[in-house]
């Protein structure tokens, strides 16, 4: 995993030609797209229909699983700080391991990455982190929290760069909520990869491996029909 340099770099636009990608097999095995005819599927506190419903995930969204289905249920890799177990029934999940991969060419500009493929365009910008714009706290071990959360991409210190994301599909801008990039730092432009199914109009996943090394993480955003469907963030090791 490559680190994000701390020095300021020139802002030149990188329009990189797509190339064939090779996402780590462990990551591909962990990813699932949610499919539910009701539009949402339930998250439960345990692997049973009798377990408490603790949330819902929209159909078309992406999740990362911790284990293969057991008795029909999988445990999710969650990004919340409480780390409470969350389970979802495997019948509502579609593997993405066989999906086509398209990656950005080797990025020469670590501040901006652009990947275009079949009417889908993603732009990622590294924005200098300004501590004064955030609430910064520290724990007893000296680790930093940003706005009450551990910053993805850093192992104890303050971030150097935030992540900005812009997506268009068929020439139309996709509306992204603040939560799509919230608490994500130290983007690695050379890791931008699309995962696409062979189904016309099916979901498109945007994957990145970011971080300063020890703080490395994987983020995957899901899009379908010109809409943002959700994200999964997890440590891929």
matplotlib code that plots the C-alpha trace (Angstrom):
import matplotlib.pyplot as plt

x = [0.0, 1.4, 1.5, 0.2, 3.1, 2.9, 4.3, 2.1, 2.0, 1.1, -2.5, -2.5, -5.5, -4.9, -7.2, -5.9, -6.9, -8.6, -6.5, -7.2, -7.2, -6.4, -8.1, -6.8, -8.8, -9.5, -11.2, -13.3, -14.3, -15.4, -17.7, -21.4, -24.1, -27.4, -30.5, -33.9, -37.2, -38.6, -36.0, -34.2, -33.0, -32.7, -29.6, -29.9, -27.9, -27.5, -27.7, -31.4, -34.8, -35.5, -32.6, -33.3, -33.5, -30.8, -30.9, -31.5, -29.4, -30.8, -31.0, -28.1, -25.8, -22.5, -21.4, -18.2, -18.6, -16.5, -17.2, -18.9, -22.6, -23.3, -26.8, -27.7, -26.3, -23.2, -21.6, -20.7, -17.4, -18.8, -17.2, -18.9, -16.7, -19.0, -18.1, -21.3, -22.0, -24.4, -25.8, -27.6, -29.1, -27.0, -30.0, -30.0, -26.4, -24.7, -21.0, -18.9, -15.8, -16.6, -17.4, -15.3, -12.5, -11.4, -8.6, -7.0, -3.7, -0.7, -1.4, 1.3, -0.6, -1.3, -3.7, -6.3, -7.4, -10.0, -11.3, -13.8, -15.5, -18.6, -20.5, -19.3, -16.8, -15.3, -13.1, -11.2, -9.5, -7.1, -8.0, -5.5, -6.8, -7.3, -7.5, -9.2, -12.2, -12.8, -13.2, -10.0, -9.7, -7.1, -7.3, -5.0, -2.6, -2.3, -4.4, -6.5, -10.2, -11.7, -15.2, -15.6, -14.4, -11.2, -10.0, -9.8, -6.3, -4.3, -2.7, -2.8, -1.9, -3.9, -4.7, -2.8, -5.5, -9.3, -11.1, -13.5, -15.5, -17.4, -19.3, -21.3, -23.2, -24.4, -23.4, -25.5, -24.1, -24.8, -25.9, -23.7, -24.5, -21.9, -21.8, -20.3, -16.9, -17.2, -14.2, -12.1, -8.6, -5.3, -6.6, -4.4, -5.2, -3.5, -5.9, -9.1, -11.0, -14.4, -16.2, -19.0, -21.5, -22.5, -26.1, -27.3, -28.1, -26.6, -24.6, -21.2, -18.8, -15.9, -13.1, -10.0, -7.2, -6.2, -4.2, -0.7, 0.4, -0.5, -3.8, -4.7, -8.3, -10.5, -13.6, -16.2, -19.0, -22.1, -24.0, -27.0, -29.4, -27.7, -28.0, -25.6, -26.6, -24.1, -20.6, -18.5, -15.3, -13.1, -9.5, -8.6, -6.1]
y = [0.0, 3.4, 6.3, 9.8, 12.2, 15.1, 17.7, 19.8, 18.8, 20.5, 20.4, 18.9, 17.0, 13.3, 11.8, 8.3, 5.6, 2.6, -0.5, -4.0, -4.2, -7.0, -6.4, -8.6, -11.8, -11.4, -8.0, -9.4, -12.4, -9.9, -7.8, -8.3, -6.2, -6.2, -7.4, -7.3, -6.9, -4.9, -2.2, -2.7, -5.7, -6.0, -6.0, -8.1, -8.4, -12.1, -14.8, -15.5, -14.1, -14.0, -11.6, -7.9, -5.7, -3.1, -1.4, -1.7, -1.6, -0.4, -2.7, -1.9, -1.0, -2.7, -4.5, -6.3, -9.7, -11.2, -14.8, -17.1, -17.9, -20.1, -21.4, -18.9, -15.8, -13.7, -11.3, -7.9, -5.9, -2.7, 0.8, 2.1, 2.7, 0.6, -2.6, -4.3, -7.4, -7.1, -10.0, -10.2, -13.2, -14.5, -14.9, -11.1, -10.8, -11.1, -11.9, -9.5, -11.7, -12.4, -8.8, -6.9, -4.8, -1.5, 0.5, 3.9, 4.0, 4.6, 8.0, 10.6, 13.2, 12.1, 15.0, 14.1, 10.9, 10.6, 7.3, 7.1, 3.9, 3.3, 6.5, 6.4, 8.9, 9.2, 12.0, 11.8, 14.9, 15.1, 18.2, 19.5, 18.8, 21.9, 21.0, 24.3, 23.3, 20.3, 19.3, 17.6, 15.5, 13.0, 9.8, 8.7, 7.1, 10.3, 9.1, 11.8, 11.8, 14.1, 15.3, 12.5, 9.7, 7.8, 9.0, 6.3, 6.4, 7.5, 5.5, 7.9, 11.2, 13.9, 13.5, 15.3, 15.1, 14.7, 12.9, 14.6, 12.5, 13.5, 11.0, 11.3, 8.6, 9.0, 12.7, 13.4, 14.3, 11.8, 13.4, 12.4, 12.9, 14.1, 10.7, 9.3, 10.7, 11.5, 10.5, 9.2, 10.5, 10.0, 8.9, 6.9, 7.8, 4.9, 2.5, 3.8, 0.8, 0.1, -3.2, -3.7, -6.6, -7.8, -6.9, -3.8, -1.1, -3.1, -1.6, -0.1, -0.2, 2.3, 0.9, 2.5, 1.4, 4.4, 5.3, 6.1, 2.4, 1.3, 3.2, 1.5, 0.8, -0.1, 2.0, 0.8, 3.0, 1.6, 3.3, 2.2, 4.0, 7.3, 7.1, 6.7, 3.6, 3.5, 2.6, -0.1, 0.8, -1.9, -2.9, -5.5, -7.4]
z = [0.0, -1.0, 1.4, 0.6, 0.6, 3.0, 0.6, -1.7, -5.3, -8.5, -9.6, -13.1, -14.4, -14.9, -17.6, -17.3, -19.8, -18.0, -17.6, -16.5, -12.7, -10.2, -6.9, -4.1, -3.9, -0.2, -0.8, -3.7, -1.5, 1.2, -1.0, -1.6, -3.2, -1.4, -3.5, -1.9, -3.7, -0.8, -1.4, 2.0, 3.9, 7.7, 9.8, 12.9, 16.2, 15.7, 13.1, 13.5, 12.4, 16.2, 16.7, 17.1, 14.0, 14.5, 11.1, 7.4, 4.2, 0.9, -2.1, -4.5, -1.6, -0.9, 2.3, 3.4, 5.1, 7.8, 7.1, 4.6, 5.3, 8.3, 8.6, 5.9, 7.8, 7.4, 9.8, 8.4, 8.7, 10.2, 10.2, 13.3, 16.4, 18.6, 16.7, 17.6, 15.5, 12.6, 10.6, 7.3, 5.5, 2.7, 0.4, 0.1, -1.0, -4.5, -4.8, -7.0, -7.5, -11.2, -12.0, -14.6, -13.2, -14.7, -13.0, -13.4, -15.2, -12.9, -11.3, -11.8, -9.8, -6.2, -5.7, -8.4, -10.1, -12.9, -14.3, -17.2, -18.5, -20.5, -19.5, -15.9, -14.6, -11.1, -9.9, -6.6, -5.2, -2.2, -0.3, 2.3, 5.8, 7.9, 11.6, 12.5, 10.5, 12.7, 16.4, 17.4, 20.5, 21.8, 23.8, 26.7, 24.2, 22.2, 19.3, 17.5, 16.9, 14.2, 14.9, 17.4, 15.0, 14.4, 11.0, 8.4, 6.9, 9.9, 12.6, 15.5, 13.9, 12.2, 8.5, 5.8, 3.1, 3.1, 0.2, -2.2, -4.6, -7.8, -9.9, -13.2, -15.0, -18.6, -18.4, -15.3, -11.9, -9.2, -5.9, -3.0, 0.6, 3.0, 4.5, 1.3, 2.1, 5.8, 7.9, 4.9, 4.5, 2.7, -0.7, -3.0, -6.6, -8.2, -6.5, -8.1, -9.6, -11.0, -10.5, -13.1, -13.5, -17.0, -16.3, -18.2, -15.8, -12.9, -10.0, -10.4, -7.5, -7.0, -4.9, -3.4, -1.1, 1.0, 4.0, 5.5, 5.7, 9.2, 8.8, 5.5, 4.6, 1.8, 0.8, -1.8, -3.0, -4.8, -7.6, -9.7, -12.1, -11.5, -7.8, -4.9, -2.9, 0.0, 1.0, 2.8, 4.7, 6.3, 7.0, 4.3, 6.4]

ax = plt.figure().add_subplot(projection="3d")
ax.plot(x, y, z, "-o")
ax.set_aspect("equal")
plt.show()
